[in-house]
């Protein structure tokens, strides 16, 4: 038991951590261990109060997210040695864990997950029913088709874990003060903070909110509405069960996915925790509206066994010895959920030096890894690897309390749902973030959700099987997407690109700022280029299109998912360098339509007096013009690689502009297309996608983006020195372009790539090529295996398919074809 220390001790700190659960204490431990001198953690009651102390303590290597596995893996490796490091026992059990498949679809899901395990160091196996029974002899085997087995998994005592991390943090010089409540936060003009407490004020260079279900209260102090909501999670502990007591070794943890519960051994009994459906589960929404009750610390909610009865019955069916067991304890405690169940970790856009590590539905397994990840980021100025899915800036003003509640219900209820590729979840939709065309298009297509926006994935025609039909194989959208692909290649298509993130940058230092931020040169007035922001280590932080619309005034465009992620980086650079610029986020005011295909010029020319011919309107040029009397900024660029324009306009003009274009294109057979067809078109053209082929795990040289990186430009852009060293040392791996001989399944990305019986790399994205009538993928492989003609294999759903590295692109872009035609060569389509 730790003695409380309710004193401030100091009035200045480098980092103040607010909240003493396992995540906050882990961060204090890692920062202090890495050498940060002044680390102060403030906890309002006692360490582990809130959600940590009553957690079931499960630890697993498994996660469908590739880089989240690294977080899980680090946590487990740390917990294994924590007792030796700190002298404190942590009560860590590692009997392994098994996820149970009791339907054929579940078996497919396990195969899908296994294709992503090969290039990861953690052990994971698909095991037979016989092996499942051998490991967990108390199961009813009638229902078991297969198991997904992680040998190093288990459970840890959350209280002991936190106390061991606390002992380690103190050993390295961190100060843990409690009970000390933070009563207010004031940001100062130099970016530092005043942290007010009843014992006085601490000045801090940065603050980190790790306050669990109090995180909203901390956010509100500085005007932020963090989208978090506490959920009632119940688990049940039984008395001694003779059959469990008789076992020689501890049972592995099981997760019965159809029954939606986890079950593990607890001494000589069992501990069992279900996830109820969204209709039955309970939110503590009064805390969102009225705040957490002031005295709440180590209290619990009233349990409600009726709510979990169907799960108890499912568990008794799967583990029959439960039928005769007595329940001796039922725990019902608050766990904080974010809308998508993933935590929010990192610096927050719009507030300087304010970091968060909040919204942990699985705080125990995340605590160790997130402490290290955040500590590295804080100390080194960039994340150690890409974890975009945890970026707090994935949420924005559109994330209302109603949305958060609807999503938390869905995420909790869907805890064990089948994880399909291209997954869509429909609760809380649409948000206020709909494009001008949403009402016009919503009944004609299958919509996807992108950072709050609804965007057409594919369009229906009579005879199509409509709606969302997820599958691990080709499904109802496969033929329609082929039709839309053909539409763009042979005629002309229109796509709603309004979800793009859009910023205006202007001011006396705008050119200087962009020259320092981007690895490419700054485009001239009336021109557009593709530019990358790199991290100091030379990784790809972001990809944007940059257009200089007027002298010193730029429009920057990024993908929907990276809007605030990119804006935060740019704003930090402005502050750091003292640049005189204004930045305006115009994402929600601007609509964007893409028009692409051989007849794009012919149709748009009917609507404007501006000359759209090649001689007057070149590829990568931008102009202000009127289309059917509607003002647009037209950029001659298209992610399809075909002749096309992106048309930026006021959101309220979207319907009129769309209708005018559709009407003008009747004779040419104009039609809609969605993002699935766009993806097939960009892959055939060899275009990279940010978040797949490039991110904070990759450098632009290995990603084949060298032509966008101007190492010889005078400006010392971020990452330039690191890239020069990378180039000098030579690349260890390269992005290659593969055709894959598959049957009814296509690569998606993150699948294992094999050579000579070994996993040597991974795909980054893939799809069916409607032009070559076979699958295509991008993949990272060692440089020595990156030559054209090299034979490899790609693993899909448990089977290795032959793959061949080919010359990219499969289909030449329209500007390249035109250039070759002018030279008298015949280009390949």
N, C-alpha and C positions, 0 to 999 in steps of 0.2 A: 504494500500500500504506500503510495506517494503522499508525503505531507504537503498540504497546500502552501503556496507562497504568495499571499496577496500583496505584492509590492511591485512598483514599477521598476525600481532599481536604477533605471537610466532615463534620460529625457530625450535621447537621440538613438535612432537605430537605422541600420541599412534597410532591413526588411522587417515589417511587422506582419505577423500571420494572425488572422482573427479566427479562432475556433480550434479547440483541442480534441477533435476526434482523430481517428487513425490517419486520415489524409493530412491534416495540418501538422500533426506531430512528425509524420514521415518527412514532410517538406523541411521542417525545422532541423531534423536529423541530417538530411542530405545537404542542406545549405551549409550548416556548421561544419560537417565533415569535409566538405569541399573547400573550406577555408574562409567562408564569409564570417567576418568578426562579429558584427552586431545583429544578431538574429533574436527577435523577441516574439514569443507566442503569447497571445492573450486569450484566456478561456473564461467565459462568464460564470460557470459553476465549477465543474471538475472535469478532468480529462476523461474522455470516453462518454460523457453525458450526451444525450441526443440519440443518434442511431447506432453508434459504434458498440456500446456495451451489450445490447440485446441481439446483435447480429448472429446469424447461424454460423458465420465464420468459414463459409465454403471457399476453397481455393482450387482453381482449375487452369490448366494450360489452354483449354479450348476457347477460341473465339472466332466467329466467322470473319471478323475484320483482320486483315493481314498484320497491320502494325500494332493493333491492340493486343495481339498475341505476344508481342515483345514486352508490353507492359506486364501482362500476366506472368510471363516467363521470368522477368527480372524480379517481380514480387516473390515468386516461389523460391528462386535461388537465394534471395536475401533472407527470407524467413528460415530457410534451412540452416543458415549460419549465424542467425541473429543472437542466439543464446551464447555462442562462443565470442561474438563481437562485444556483447554488452554484459555478460554474466547473469542475464535474466532468463529464466525459463519462459518459453512461449506456448507450450502445449500444442506443438505442431504434429499432426497425424498425416501420413501420406499413404493411405491404403489404395490409392488410385480411384478413378471414377469411370462409370459406364453410362453412356446415353443409350437408351433402349429404343430400337426401331420395331414397331409392331404393325406397320403398314408398308406396302411396296414403295409408296412415295417417300416415306422416311428413309428407306434403304437408298433410294436415289439421292436424297439429301446428304446422307453420310458419304456416298461416293463423290458427290459434288464437293463436300468439305475435304475429303481426302486428296482430291486433285490439287487443293491449295496447301496441303500439309507437307508435300514432298520437298519443297525448297525452304522449309522452315526447320529450325534445329530441334523443336520440341517433339517429343515422342507421341505419336498418335496412331492407333491401329483400328482397322475395321475387323471385327472378330465375329466368329460363328456363334450360333446359339449354344453349341456345346461348350465353347470357351467361356461364354457368359455364365453358364450354369456352374462351371468349375470355379469361377471367381466369386459368384454370389449364389451359393447352393439353396437359398431359401426362396428363389423365384418360382412363380408358376410359369413354366416354359411354354405353355400352349400359345402364349401371345407374342413370344420373342422371335423375330426374324433375323436380327443382327444386333451388334452393339458397336458403339464407337468408344474405344478404350484409351484413356490417358493415364499411364502408369504413375506419374508423379503427383497426381491430384490428391486432394484430401480436405482437411479443415484445420483451423487454428483457433485458439481461444482469443477473441478480439481484445479483451481487457489486458491480458498478459502481453499480447503483441504491442499494444499501444504503450504500455509501461516500459517495455524493453526499448522501443524506439525513443521514448522520452529519456530514459537513462543514457542512451547513446547520444542524444541531442545535447544533454547537459555536459556529458563527458567532453564534447568538442566545443563547449563554450556557449551554446544557445541558452537563452533565459526563457523559462516557461513560467508564466505568472497566472495564478488563479486563486480564488475567484476574482477576476477583474473584468468588468463589463465595458465594452466600447459603447459610448453614449452618443458620439458624433464624429464625423470625418470632415475635415476642411481641406480643400486642395489649394495650394499656394501658387502664385504666379510662376514660380520657377519649376513647377511640376512635382514638388515634394508635398508631403501630407502632414497635417496635424491630426493625431489620433487622440480624441478626448476620452478620458475615463474618470470615474469618481476620485481616483488617486492622483490625477494630474494629466498633463499632456505629453505625448511622445511625438517628436518630429521624426518622420520616416521618409527615406528616399522612395520606397514603394510599399504598397500594402497588398496583401494577398488574402482574399476572402475564401476561407475554408470552413464557413460557419454552418454547413449542413442545412437543416431545415430553418435555421435563422438567417440563411444567406440572403433571402429576400429583404429582411429588415436592414441588413448592412447595405445592400444595393440601394434601397430607398433613401438612405442618408445622403447619397450623391445623385439622386434623381434617376436611378436605373430600376427598371422593372424586370428582374430576372425571372424567366419563365419556369418556375419550379412549383411543385405541389407535393405535400406529404401524402403518402399512401399507407393504408393500414395493412401491414404484412403480418400474417399469423403463421406460427409453426407450433407443432405439438411434440411433447416428449413423453415416451411411454415408460412404464415401470420395467423391471427386469423381465426379459423373455427367455425362458429356459433354452430354447433352440439357439438364441444369440449367445447366451452365456457359454454354451457348450463348444462354440467355435474356437479353433486354435489361433486363427489370425483374424484381424479386424476386417470387416466387410468393406468392399469399395463403396463409395457414394454412388447411388444410382439416380438417374434423372429419367423418369417415365414421361416421355414427351407428349404422348396422347392423353395421359392422365393429368398432365400439367402439374407435376410436383417433383421435389427432390426428396431423397430419403437417405439417411446415413446412420451409422451406429453411434449411440451415445452411451458410454459405459456398457452395461449389459442389456440396454434397451435400444430403441430406435427413435430417431428424431425425423420428423416429417413436415415439409413445408410446401403448401400448394400456392398456385397463382390462379385466383378465381377469374371467371369471365368478366368482360367489361360491364355487364349488367349487374353482376353480384358484388364485385369488389367495392371497397369503400375508400373514398378520398376524404382527407381532413380539410375540406375546402374552407371551413370557417377560419382556419389559420391564414389563408390567403387574403380573405377580405378583412379580418379583424386583427391579424398578427398572431404570433405564437403566444399562448398564455405566459405571463412574465415568469412564473415559478417553475415552468416545465423544464425538467432536466433528465432525471432517471425514472420518470413515470412511464406507465404503459397504458394502452387503451383497454377497454373491456373486450374480452374475447367473444367470438360469436361462431360457435361450432356449426350451427345450421348453415351458415354461409359456405362452409367448406365441405359439407357432407358428401357431395358427389365425388370429391377428390379423395376423401377418406375411403369411400366405397371402392374407388378405382385402385387405391393402394392396397386394400385388403384382398382384392382380386389378384393383384400382381405379387404381393408378398403375404401369403395366407396366414403366417404366424401372427400377423397384426390383429386378426379377428379375436384372439383371446387375450390381447394385451390391454392393460389399463392405462388410460391417459393420466399422468401425474402432474403435468404442467402444460399450460397453453400460454404462449407469448404472443401478444398483439402489440406491435410497436410501429412508430412512424419511420418510413424510409422515403427519402426525397426522390421524386422523379422529375426528369425533364420531359418535354413532349416526345422525344424519340428514345428515351430510356438511357441515352449515353450522357456521360457527364460533360460539363463545360470547363475547359482547361486552357489557360493562357491569358495573354493580355487582352483587355477589352477596348474595342474601338470607341472613340469619342471621349475617353477619360485617360489622362496621362498617368502612367505608373500605377495603374490599378489592375491587378491580376486576379483571376478566379480559379478555384478548383472546387466546383460545386455540382450538385445534381447527381450524386453517386448512388445509383441503384445497387451497385455491388462494390461498396467502399473497401471491403477487406482485401479482395484480390487486386483492386486497383491501387491501394494505398502505397505500397512499396515502389512500384514502377512509376506512378505519377509523381511521387516525391522526387525521384531521381530525374525524371523527364523535365519537370518544371525547374528544378534546381539547375540543371545543365542549361536550359533556355535562358534563365535569369542571368547566369554568370557569363554565358558565351554570346548572348545577343541574337541567337537563332535557335530554332528547335533542333534537337539532336536527330530527329527523323520526322517523317510526315505523319501528322495525326489530324488531318483536316476535319475528320468526322467529329472530333471533340472541340473544334474551334467555337468559343463562345459567340463569335460573330456570325455563326450560321443562323442565328435568330435576329429579328429586327423588330421594328415598331408594329409590324403585322402580327406578332406573336401575342395575342390578347390572352387574358385570363381564361376566357371561355375556350379558346383554342387549346391552351395548355391543359385544362381539365379534360377536355374530350380526348386529347392525344395521350395523356397519362393513363386514362382508363383503358384506351385501346392498347397501349404498349404493355401495360401490366397484364391484361387479358390475353395478349398475343405473345406472352413471354416464351412459350414453347411452340409457337406456330411454325409451320414449315418455312424455312428461309429460301425463297425462290430467287433466281436471278431476275433483274428488272422488277423488283418488288414494289407494289403500290399499296399504301394504306390510306383509307378514305375518311377517317374521323376528322372532324374539325375543318373540312374543306367544303367550299372554297373559302379562303381567307379574304380580307379586303383587297388583297393583291391580285386582282384579275386584270388582264389586259383589256383594251378597248374592244377586242374581238370576242371575248369570252362568251357572251350571251349568244352571239351569232353562230359560234362554232361548236358549243358544248354538246349539242345533240348529234353532231355529225362525226364525232371522233372519240377516240380513247385518250383521255387527258392524263398527263403525268404531272407530278408535283415537283417544282423546282424552286427552293428557297422562298416558299410562300406563294409562288405563282402557279397557275394552271397553264400547261402548254401542251398542244396536241402531239401525241406520240404517233398516231396513225389514224387514217380516215376510213369511214365505212362506205361501202357501196352496196346496192341491193344484192342479196345472196350471201353476204359476208356473215360470219358468226361474230356478232358484236360483243362488246364488253371486255372486262379484264379477266383473262383465262391464263393464270400463271402456269408455267411448266419448266422442267429442266430440259425439255426437247423443243423442237419447233412447234409453235402453237398458232392460235387463230390469227395473229398478225403477220405471219410469215409471207403468205401470198399477197395481201394488200400492200405490204412494204415493197415487195418486188414491183408491183404496179406503180407505186409512187416513184420508185427509183427510175423506172422506164419513162415516166412522165417528165422528169427533170432532164434525163439524158436525151430524149427525143423531141420534146415539145417545150413546155415551160411550167414551172410550179411556183406556188406562193407559200411561204412559211411565216408563222408568227414568231418573231425573235424578241418580243418585248421584254422577256425576263433578263436580258443582258444587263449587267451592271454598267452604269454610264456616269462618268464624271466630267465636269468642266474644270479645266485648270487655266488660270490666266494671271497676269501680273508681271512686274518688271523682271523677276527671276525665273519665270516659267521655263524658258529654254535651258537655263543653267541647271534647274532642278531636274528636268527630265533627262538631260545629258548625264547627270550623275546617277539617276535612278535606273536607267535602262542601258542594256548592253548594246543595243542598236543605236544608229545615229538618229538625231531628231529630224523628223520629216519636214520638208519645206512646206510653205503655205500652199494649200490645195492638194497636199499629198497625204497618203496614209501608209503606215508600215506596221509590221508585226514586231513587237518588242518584248523583251523579257526582263523582269526584275530578278536579280540574283541575290543570294544571301552572301555574307562575307566569306563563307567557305566555297562559294561558287556553285551552289545548288540553285535549282530553278524555283524561286518563290512564287512567281506568277507570270502569266502570258497575257498581254493586252494588245489591242490594236490602237495605235496612236495616230490621230489626224490633227494637223495644224489647220484650223478652219480660217482664222484671221491671224495677222502677225501677233505672235505671243499668246494666242488663245487656242487651247487644245481641247479635243474631246478624246477621252480615254474610255475604251470599252473592254469589259471582261465578262467571263461567264457568270451565269446567275448565282452559282454556289459560292463564288469567290468575291462577291461585291464588297462586303465590309472587311473581309480578310485582306483584300488589296488596299482598300481605303485606309485602314489602320496603319499599314506599312508606309504608305505615301505620307500620311499626316505626321507620323513619327519622324520621317526624314526631314520634312519641312521644319519641324520644331528643332531637331538636332542641328540642322544647318542654318537656321535662322533665315530661310528663304522668304522673300517678299512675294507671296503668291496668294491667290484665293482659290479654294477648292470647293466646288459645289457638287453634291450628289444629286444627279437629275434622273436617277433610275426610274422612279415612280411616275414622273411627269411625261416621260418620252415613250412613245410606242415605236416599234421597229418591225418593218416587213421586209422579208427577203424575197426577191424575185429572181429565179434562176432557170436557165435552159436556153437552147438555141434561139428561141423566139423572144427572149426577154427584152432585147433592144427594140425589136419591131413593135412590141406591145406598148412599152413605156413611151416610145417616140410619138405614139398617137396622142399622148396626154400632155406633151410639153413642146415648147418652141426651142428649148435648148438642144443643140446638136449632140446626139448620143453616139455618133460614129467614133470608131477607134481613133481617128485622127484628132478628134476634139475632146474625147472623154476616155482617157487611157485606163488600163488596169491600175489599181491602187491610187486613183485620183479621187478627190472629194469635191463636191460642188453644192452650192445652195441653188435650188431651182423650184419651180412650181409644177406639180403634176395635177392636172385637172383643178387648177386654182388653189391647191393645197401646198403650203410651204413645206419642203422637205430638205434635209441634208442628205444627199445621195452619195454613197461611197461605192465605187466599183470594186467590189470584193465579194466572194462567196465561198463559204466553207464547203460547198458542193464541188468546187473546182471547175464548175461550168460558168459560162457567160452569166454574170449576175450583178445585181446591186443590192445593197442594204439601204433601206429608206427610213431615216430617222425623222420623226414628226411628233407633234403634240398628241398625247394619248387620246384627247377628245376628237381628233381627226381620223382615228384609225378606221372606223367603219366606213366613212366616206371615201377614204383613200383605197381601202380594200375593195369596196364595191366598184369604184371607177376602174381599177386594174382588172378585176374579174370581167367586167363588161367589155373593156377594150380587148380582152384576150379571147372572146368567144370563138372567133374564126380560127384562131390558132389552137383551140382545144385546151385552154388554160385550166389548171386544177390545183387543189391543195396538196401539200405534203407535210409530213411531220418529222419529229426528231429521229425516229428510228431509220427512216430513209436517209436523212442527213448523215447519220453515223456511217451507213454503208457507203455513201458517196465519198465521205472524207477519208475512210479507210482505203478505198480503192485508189484514191489520189495520193496516198502516203502522207496525209496530214496528221500531225501529232495532236493529241488532246491533252490539255493541262489536267492534272489529277490522275492521268493514266500513264502516258509515255513520259511525262515530266512532272516532277514535284520536288519537295525538299529532300527526296532520297536520290535524286539524279542530277548530274551536271549536263549542261547543254551540249557538250561535245559528244558524250556517249549517246545522247538522245538524238544525234544527227541534226542539231539546230545550229551548227557552226556558221551557216550563212547569215544568221540573224545576230551574230555576236561579233562586234567590231573591236577586236583586241588592239587594233592600231589607231583607234580614235584618240584624240588628245585627252579627253576627259577621263579622269580616274574613277570610272563607275564602280559601284559596290560589287565585289566579287572578282574584279579584274585581275588582281595580283594572284589570287587563289587559282583562277583559271589558267593563268600563264604557267603556274607550277604543275597543274594537272596535265597540261599539254606537254610540258617538258618530260614529265615522268612517263607519259604514254598511258593509253586507256587499257584497263583490265577487261572491260566488257563493252559490248555495243548493242544498240537497238537494231534488230534485223526484221525483215519482212518475210512472212512465211505463207505458203499455201498449205492447207491441211486437208488430207483426204478423209473426210468424216462420213457419217451416214445421216441420222436424223437429229444431230446435235452440233452446235457451233461453239467455238471458243468465245468467252466473254471477257477474259482478262484474269490474271492471277493464277492461271493453271500452271502445273509443273511441266517443264520441257526436259525431255530425256535424251541421252545419247549413250550408247553402249551400256545400257542397264543402270545408268546413274542419272540422278536429277542434276542438270547443269545450269538451269535458268528458269525464267518464268515469263509467261505471256503478260502483256499489259492491257491489251484490248483486242477484240476480234469480232467477226460477224460472218454472215454468208455473203459472198460476192455474187451479185445477180448478173454481173458481166461475165465472170469466169465460170459461174455455176459451181463454185466450190468455196470452202471456208478460207478466210484470210485472218492473219493475226500479226500483231507486233509482238516481239519478245526480246528480252535481254539475255544474251548468251556470252560466254567468254570470247575474247577477241579471236583466239585461235580457231574457234568454231563458227566464225561469223562470215565466212566466204560464201559467195553466191554458188548455189548448187549443193551446198552442204545438206546432208540428210539428217533429220532429227525426228523426234516423236513428241506429240503433245498429248497429255493425259486428259481425257474428258469422261466423266462419269465412270471411272474405274477401268477405262480401256485406253491403251496407247495407240494413237493414230499417226500414220506416216506424215511427215511434214518436210518441206523443202524450202530452203532460203532462196528467194527470187530477187531479181533486180527490181527496185521500186522506182516509180509507182506502177501498179498494175494497169491503170488507165491514166494517160497524160492529161494534165489540166488544159482547159480551153486556151489560156494565153500561150502555153507551150505549143499546142497543136497549131495555132495561128502562126507562131514564129517559124515553126518547121515548114509549114506550107509556103510561107514567103521565101524560104530558102530552096523550095522545090523538092523537099523531102516529103514522104508520105507518113504522117504520124499514126501511131497505133491509138485507137480509141481506148 
